[in-house]
């Protein structure tokens, strides 16, 4: 009994239970929506979403598994960007704009300047870091909330990206030129990983590189003096100043790192050649915003975000399996969005669980005190 109690009070176990509750809630709400639209095919549709690429036979399963991993890498990087800033007390909603900046710099460097893949990644990181530095500087110099500046910068960056990449787009479509035909050297190398996934060329070293970055972020935040100073600044800005920490520098540096992580994620996607940038797009890519849900679903832990990023992408890919003869084409996006949205409520479920444990302990304590008095 004592083991069960200690397990239930464990922070990691509470986060896991909360995450599972959010996932289950998302699936239930999605199923209800399917029932409302068309009851006959609802069960088959939700099962198709849950099976995702597992519904395919042998080689096709591995191919779609590889494509899922390709999109998991940038999603993980965006979640690392969000949680890194959050650990320092800032909500980096500007990750979406930083992601755009990374895509812009990486693709322009590859298509206009014929740079190799590693130089394009560095250029992308620099672009995202610059955008993050602007948000950080506005916070420290003018006390502008990073949420406000982030939202504004998202749209500014999107339209600048469309304008800049319009110079390297295909003459016959609104999409940028193909890396394979224009500059193959800008494609991130596979180093044999593609063969494991039925020769899926988009499976590259970006995947292990994203995993490595998650470990690096965890080490920086939890095992270094620098990480301690950053978290101390986020927990109490004035106390950090009193202790001699350079609080303004820490805020700007945090946003620089967060911006670089999100931008690196964009480079990891577009430099695989799996898709091209659409220069007429009028909405900010969802990858940066989905990173928020991934970060919270993973308990704001870099290592937990690895699993949550894969799950979110797994469910998103599964949404494409819904029978379009029964439901409209938008239903897959709706179901995936509902699940992703509810995944952001991990903190609420965790608070509810902790509050229930506290009330139970108080009740037991009151009963023991009453018994002792008797």
ZITAQUI-V106363 format. One line per field, one symbol per residue. ss: DSSP state (a for helix, b for strand, c for the rest). psi: psi as a letter, one per 30 degrees, with the letter a starting at -180 (. if undefined). Layout:
ss->???
psi->???
//
This chain:
ss->caaaaaaaccaaaaaaaaaaaaaaaaaaaaaaaaaaacaaaaaaaaaaaaaaaaaccaaaaaaaaaaaaaaaaaaaaaaaaaaaaaacccccccaaaaaaaaaaaaaaaaacccccaaaaaaaaaaaaaaaaaaaaaaaaaacccaaaaaaaaaaaaaaaaaaaaaaabcccccbbccaaaacaaaccccccaaaacccccccccaaaaaaaaaaaaaaaaaacaaaaaaaaaaacaaaaaaccccaaaaaaaaaaaaaaaaaaaaaaaacccccccbcccccccaaaaaaaaaaaaccccaaaaaaaaaaaaaaaaaacccccccccccaaaaaaaaaaaaaaaaaaaaaaaaaaaaaaaaaaaaaaaaaaac
psi->eeeeeeeffkeeeeeeeeeeeeeeeeeeeeeeeeeeejeegeeeeeeeeeebffflldeeeeefeeeeeefeeeeeeeeeeeeeeefggkjifgeeeeeeeeeeeeeeeeeefhlleeeeeeeeeeeeeeeeeeeeeeeeeghkkfeeeeeefeeeeeeeeeeefffglkfglglllkeefeifffkklehfeeffhhhjffjafeefeeeeeeeeeeeeefgleeeeeeeeeeejeeeeeeggkieeeeeeeeeeeeeeeeeeeeefefgfgfllkjfgkgkkkfeeeffeeeeeegghkeeffeeeeeeeeeeeeffffkjffellffeeeeeeeeeeefffgeeeeeeeeeeeeeeeeeeeeeeeeeeee.
//
